[in-house]
Each structure stands twice: as C-alpha cells, then as structure tokens.
Amino acid sequence: MNGSDSLAFSGRSVAWGMTQALKAKFGLGQIVRHREQVFYGLVVDVDAAYAGPEGQPGPVDRDQPFYKVLAMGEDAGFTVYAAEAMLEADPDVEPLTRADEEKWFTIGENGRHAPRSQPLH
C-alpha cells in the first residue's frame, strides 16, 4: 500500500494516510464467489488498491480493494488476486469445517490462518 491509502473492513478503518478512504466489502475469512471464473474461495488478504506486479497490464480500475483469495480446486488449492468488482458473497455457502481448515491452512497458536503454501508471519 502507498502512504495515502486507507482501508476499512469489518466495521473498522485502517489508515495509512489522510487523502483516500476505501471500504472493503469483504473481510478476511469470508467465502466469496468470482463473477466470471465461477469458483469459490476464501479471502486471505486485502489491499486498499491494486498492489500487483508493476509493468503488467493489470486491471483498468486499480482504485478499488483487491483481495488474495484461496480457491479450492479438485485436488489442490490455488490463490487468485481479484478486484472487488469481480467478487460477490454467497450467503448459502456454509463455513469451513475444522477438518477443511486443517486441510487447506496452517493454523498458528493465536488462531491465525495462512494457506499451506505460505508461512505464517
């Protein structure tokens, strides 16, 4: 994030500056569905604006929250970096069971979750 971004989620605001305030629609741990690629996943990280690789085309509208989503495939999980406009909540999706959490995540002593492919910080 750059020094002028602010991000709010779960009713709280996290400020990195005073010039811009964005409100994230989805929170960490929320199950979302991609509108075009039709997969479900779990939000594992949120950026106030596009923070993907520089020099790549990226999205046209970079000034919106972006989410790192852990998606579930048939045999393994994969991560996707998606704009908020491309995601939607699905209230009919049930939360992960403890067995599912242990299959897909490393769970720290304090309860923090990280995809198995990434270490906890």
CYANA upper distance limits for C-alpha pairs under 8 A (distance plus 0.5 A):
  1 MET  CA      5 ASP  CA      7.08
  1 MET  CA     47 ASP  CA      7.36
  1 MET  CA     48 ALA  CA      7.40
  1 MET  CA     49 ALA  CA      7.76
  1 MET  CA     51 ALA  CA      7.23
  2 ASN  CA     16 TRP  CA      8.01
  3 GLY  CA     16 TRP  CA      5.93
  3 GLY  CA     17 GLY  CA      6.02
  4 SER  CA     16 TRP  CA      6.33
  4 SER  CA     17 GLY  CA      4.79
  4 SER  CA     18 MET  CA      6.64
  4 SER  CA     19 THR  CA      5.98
  4 SER  CA     20 GLN  CA      6.54
  5 ASP  CA     15 ALA  CA      7.17
  5 ASP  CA     16 TRP  CA      5.70
  5 ASP  CA     17 GLY  CA      6.13
  5 ASP  CA     18 MET  CA      7.93
  5 ASP  CA     19 THR  CA      7.53
  5 ASP  CA     20 GLN  CA      5.85
  5 ASP  CA     21 ALA  CA      6.87
  5 ASP  CA     22 LEU  CA      8.12
  5 ASP  CA     48 ALA  CA      6.96
  5 ASP  CA     49 ALA  CA      8.33
  6 SER  CA     13 SER  CA      7.59
  6 SER  CA     14 VAL  CA      6.17
  6 SER  CA     15 ALA  CA      4.72
  6 SER  CA     16 TRP  CA      5.74
  6 SER  CA     17 GLY  CA      6.85
  6 SER  CA     18 MET  CA      7.99
  6 SER  CA     20 GLN  CA      6.47
  6 SER  CA     21 ALA  CA      5.15
  6 SER  CA     22 LEU  CA      6.37
  6 SER  CA     48 ALA  CA      7.01
  7 LEU  CA     13 SER  CA      6.17
  7 LEU  CA     14 VAL  CA      5.55
  7 LEU  CA     15 ALA  CA      6.76
  7 LEU  CA     21 ALA  CA      6.69
  7 LEU  CA     22 LEU  CA      5.57
  7 LEU  CA     23 LYS  CA      6.11
  7 LEU  CA     24 ALA  CA      7.06
  7 LEU  CA     47 ASP  CA      8.19
  7 LEU  CA     48 ALA  CA      5.79
  8 ALA  CA     12 ARG  CA      5.67
  8 ALA  CA     13 SER  CA      4.26
  8 ALA  CA     14 VAL  CA      6.06
  8 ALA  CA     21 ALA  CA      8.28
  8 ALA  CA     22 LEU  CA      6.87
  8 ALA  CA     23 LYS  CA      5.08
  8 ALA  CA     24 ALA  CA      6.21
  9 PHE  CA     13 SER  CA      6.94
  9 PHE  CA     23 LYS  CA      6.64
  9 PHE  CA     24 ALA  CA      5.63
  9 PHE  CA     25 LYS  CA      7.36
  9 PHE  CA     26 PHE  CA      7.48
  9 PHE  CA     27 GLY  CA      6.41
 10 SER  CA     26 PHE  CA      8.42
 10 SER  CA     27 GLY  CA      6.63
 13 SER  CA     23 LYS  CA      8.30
 15 ALA  CA     21 ALA  CA      8.29
 22 LEU  CA     48 ALA  CA      6.91
 22 LEU  CA     64 GLN  CA      7.68
 22 LEU  CA     65 PRO  CA      7.73
 23 LYS  CA     48 ALA  CA      8.46
 23 LYS  CA     65 PRO  CA      8.10
 24 ALA  CA     46 VAL  CA      8.33
 24 ALA  CA     48 ALA  CA      7.89
 24 ALA  CA     65 PRO  CA      6.37
 24 ALA  CA     84 GLU  CA      8.35
 25 LYS  CA     84 GLU  CA      7.85
 26 PHE  CA     30 GLN  CA      6.98
 26 PHE  CA     43 VAL  CA      8.07
 26 PHE  CA     89 ALA  CA      8.30
 27 GLY  CA     43 VAL  CA      7.30
 27 GLY  CA     46 VAL  CA      8.31
 28 LEU  CA     42 LEU  CA      8.26
 28 LEU  CA     43 VAL  CA      5.61
 28 LEU  CA     44 VAL  CA      5.94
 28 LEU  CA     45 ASP  CA      6.86
 28 LEU  CA     46 VAL  CA      7.94
 29 GLY  CA     42 LEU  CA      6.21
 29 GLY  CA     43 VAL  CA      5.69
 29 GLY  CA     44 VAL  CA      6.65
 30 GLN  CA     42 LEU  CA      6.11
 30 GLN  CA     43 VAL  CA      5.98
 30 GLN  CA     89 ALA  CA      8.49
 31 ILE  CA     40 TYR  CA      7.36
 31 ILE  CA     41 GLY  CA      6.05
 31 ILE  CA     42 LEU  CA      5.03
 31 ILE  CA     43 VAL  CA      6.94
 31 ILE  CA     89 ALA  CA      7.16
 31 ILE  CA     90 ASP  CA      7.67
 31 ILE  CA     93 VAL  CA      7.85
 31 ILE  CA     95 PRO  CA      8.13
 32 VAL  CA     40 TYR  CA      6.15
 32 VAL  CA     41 GLY  CA      6.02
 32 VAL  CA     42 LEU  CA      6.73
 32 VAL  CA     43 VAL  CA      7.69
 32 VAL  CA     87 LEU  CA      6.76
 32 VAL  CA     88 GLU  CA      6.04
 32 VAL  CA     89 ALA  CA      5.16
 32 VAL  CA     90 ASP  CA      6.67
 33 ARG  CA     38 VAL  CA      7.05
 33 ARG  CA     39 PHE  CA      6.15
 33 ARG  CA     40 TYR  CA      4.88
 33 ARG  CA     41 GLY  CA      6.91
 33 ARG  CA     87 LEU  CA      6.09
 33 ARG  CA     88 GLU  CA      5.80
 33 ARG  CA     89 ALA  CA      6.64
 33 ARG  CA     90 ASP  CA      7.17
 34 HIS  CA     38 VAL  CA      5.73
 34 HIS  CA     39 PHE  CA      6.08
 34 HIS  CA     40 TYR  CA      6.98
 34 HIS  CA     86 MET  CA      6.29
 34 HIS  CA     87 LEU  CA      5.14
 34 HIS  CA     88 GLU  CA      6.99
 35 ARG  CA     86 MET  CA      5.90
 35 ARG  CA     87 LEU  CA      6.19
 35 ARG  CA     88 GLU  CA      7.27
 36 GLU  CA     86 MET  CA      7.66
 39 PHE  CA     71 ALA  CA      7.42
 39 PHE  CA     72 MET  CA      8.27
 40 TYR  CA     71 ALA  CA      6.39
 40 TYR  CA     72 MET  CA      7.39
 41 GLY  CA     69 VAL  CA      6.15
 41 GLY  CA     70 LEU  CA      5.65
 41 GLY  CA     71 ALA  CA      4.46
 41 GLY  CA     72 MET  CA      6.70
 42 LEU  CA     69 VAL  CA      5.80
 42 LEU  CA     70 LEU  CA      5.61
 42 LEU  CA     71 ALA  CA      6.94
 43 VAL  CA     67 TYR  CA      6.96
 43 VAL  CA     68 LYS  CA      6.54
 43 VAL  CA     69 VAL  CA      5.05
 43 VAL  CA     70 LEU  CA      6.95
 44 VAL  CA     67 TYR  CA      7.95
 44 VAL  CA     68 LYS  CA      6.21
 44 VAL  CA     69 VAL  CA      6.23
 44 VAL  CA     70 LEU  CA      7.14
 44 VAL  CA    114 ALA  CA      7.65
 44 VAL  CA    115 PRO  CA      8.39
 45 ASP  CA     67 TYR  CA      6.18
 45 ASP  CA     68 LYS  CA      5.48
 45 ASP  CA     69 VAL  CA      7.71
 46 VAL  CA     65 PRO  CA      7.36
 46 VAL  CA     66 PHE  CA      6.36
 46 VAL  CA     67 TYR  CA      5.11
 46 VAL  CA     68 LYS  CA      6.89
 47 ASP  CA     51 ALA  CA      7.28
 47 ASP  CA     65 PRO  CA      6.09
 47 ASP  CA     66 PHE  CA      5.66
 47 ASP  CA     67 TYR  CA      6.79
 48 ALA  CA     63 ASP  CA      8.35
 48 ALA  CA     64 GLN  CA      6.93
 48 ALA  CA     65 PRO  CA      4.98
 48 ALA  CA     66 PHE  CA      7.03
 49 ALA  CA     62 ARG  CA      6.38
 49 ALA  CA     63 ASP  CA      5.57
 49 ALA  CA     64 GLN  CA      5.46
 49 ALA  CA     65 PRO  CA      5.29
 49 ALA  CA     66 PHE  CA      6.41
 50 TYR  CA     62 ARG  CA      5.43
 50 TYR  CA     63 ASP  CA      7.15
 50 TYR  CA     64 GLN  CA      7.58
 50 TYR  CA     65 PRO  CA      7.46
 50 TYR  CA     66 PHE  CA      6.37
 50 TYR  CA     83 ALA  CA      8.30
 51 ALA  CA     66 PHE  CA      8.33
 52 GLY  CA     58 GLY  CA      7.91
 52 GLY  CA     81 TYR  CA      8.43
 58 GLY  CA     62 ARG  CA      8.39
 59 PRO  CA     83 ALA  CA      8.37
 62 ARG  CA     83 ALA  CA      8.47
 64 GLN  CA     83 ALA  CA      7.43
 64 GLN  CA     84 GLU  CA      7.17
 65 PRO  CA     83 ALA  CA      6.78
 65 PRO  CA     84 GLU  CA      6.07
 66 PHE  CA     81 TYR  CA      7.26
 66 PHE  CA     82 ALA  CA      6.02
 66 PHE  CA     83 ALA  CA      4.96
 66 PHE  CA     84 GLU  CA      6.10
 67 TYR  CA     80 VAL  CA      8.44
 67 TYR  CA     81 TYR  CA      6.11
 67 TYR  CA     82 ALA  CA      5.85
 67 TYR  CA     83 ALA  CA      6.90
 67 TYR  CA     84 GLU  CA      7.41
 68 LYS  CA     79 THR  CA      7.01
 68 LYS  CA     80 VAL  CA      6.14
 68 LYS  CA     81 TYR  CA      5.10
 68 LYS  CA     82 ALA  CA      7.05
 69 VAL  CA     79 THR  CA      5.94
 69 VAL  CA     80 VAL  CA      5.67
 69 VAL  CA     81 TYR  CA      6.84
 69 VAL  CA     82 ALA  CA      7.87
 70 LEU  CA     77 GLY  CA      6.98
 70 LEU  CA     78 PHE  CA      6.20
 70 LEU  CA     79 THR  CA      4.99
 70 LEU  CA     80 VAL  CA      7.03
 70 LEU  CA    115 PRO  CA      7.64
 71 ALA  CA     77 GLY  CA      6.02
 71 ALA  CA     78 PHE  CA      5.85
 71 ALA  CA     79 THR  CA      6.41
 71 ALA  CA     80 VAL  CA      7.65
 72 MET  CA     76 ALA  CA      6.90
 72 MET  CA     77 GLY  CA      5.04
 72 MET  CA     78 PHE  CA      7.12
 73 GLY  CA     77 GLY  CA      5.95
 73 GLY  CA     78 PHE  CA      7.76
 77 GLY  CA    104 TRP  CA      7.72
 82 ALA  CA     86 MET  CA      7.02
 82 ALA  CA     87 LEU  CA      7.85
 83 ALA  CA     87 LEU  CA      7.54
 84 GLU  CA     88 GLU  CA      8.43
 96 LEU  CA    100 ASP  CA      6.25
 96 LEU  CA    101 GLU  CA      6.77
 97 THR  CA    101 GLU  CA      6.78
 98 ARG  CA    102 GLU  CA      6.74
 99 ALA  CA    103 LYS  CA      6.72
100 ASP  CA    104 TRP  CA      6.74
101 GLU  CA    105 PHE  CA      6.03
102 GLU  CA    106 THR  CA      7.25
102 GLU  CA    107 ILE  CA      7.78
104 TRP  CA    115 PRO  CA      6.65
104 TRP  CA    116 ARG  CA      6.44
105 PHE  CA    113 HIS  CA      6.38
105 PHE  CA    114 ALA  CA      5.84
105 PHE  CA    115 PRO  CA      5.10
105 PHE  CA    116 ARG  CA      5.29
106 THR  CA    113 HIS  CA      6.29
106 THR  CA    114 ALA  CA      5.88
106 THR  CA    115 PRO  CA      6.73
106 THR  CA    116 ARG  CA      5.76
106 THR  CA    119 PRO  CA      8.12
106 THR  CA    120 LEU  CA      7.91
107 ILE  CA    111 GLY  CA      6.35
107 ILE  CA    112 ARG  CA      6.17
107 ILE  CA    113 HIS  CA      5.23
107 ILE  CA    114 ALA  CA      7.19
108 GLY  CA    112 ARG  CA      5.73
108 GLY  CA    113 HIS  CA      7.05
108 GLY  CA    120 LEU  CA      7.63
112 ARG  CA    120 LEU  CA      8.21
113 HIS  CA    120 LEU  CA      7.90
114 ALA  CA    118 GLN  CA      6.73
114 ALA  CA    119 PRO  CA      7.15
114 ALA  CA    120 LEU  CA      6.34
115 PRO  CA    119 PRO  CA      8.15
